[in-house]
């Protein structure tokens, strides 16, 4: 995986197929961080080499990425008795607060959940991340300041939504282009 120049990875249930010691060694050998916000040891410390989130600067934006693993990993693989998995939604809500305090303009959940788990997580995110509402306001010509105020999102999130909504696909090249 190091050869692929990965920026960050999330732990999944199959990382434990050969037990926690093998995973700990693989993480130690990695040149990138492994995320697992809702996974810890029974002693309360994070699994060796993992972290809950990763901050990445892209232009003027700081992107905060949290990692969430399916809580049923204990029965799906071989994490051992010393590894515990916390509920994803409660963990995600706490991570949102932590990432905001750390300066994240945009928050992304990198997950290893079921599709249903991803949907439940998406429906449980705080109201301040109401991107659909922001998109509607942008389409109506609202200012970034109005969107930030009405949706309770950060300026960076509003600007990113605005930028994405201005993107389109060129019929000539079939590539994404900025609409002007």
Helices and strands as residue ranges (DSSP letters): G 2-4, E 8-10, G 13-16, H 20-29, E 33-35, E 39-41, E 50-51, E 53-58, E 61-69, H 73-76, E 83-85, H 88-101, E 106-112, H 115-124, G 127-129, H 131-139, H 144-151, H 155-165, E 167-169, E 176-178
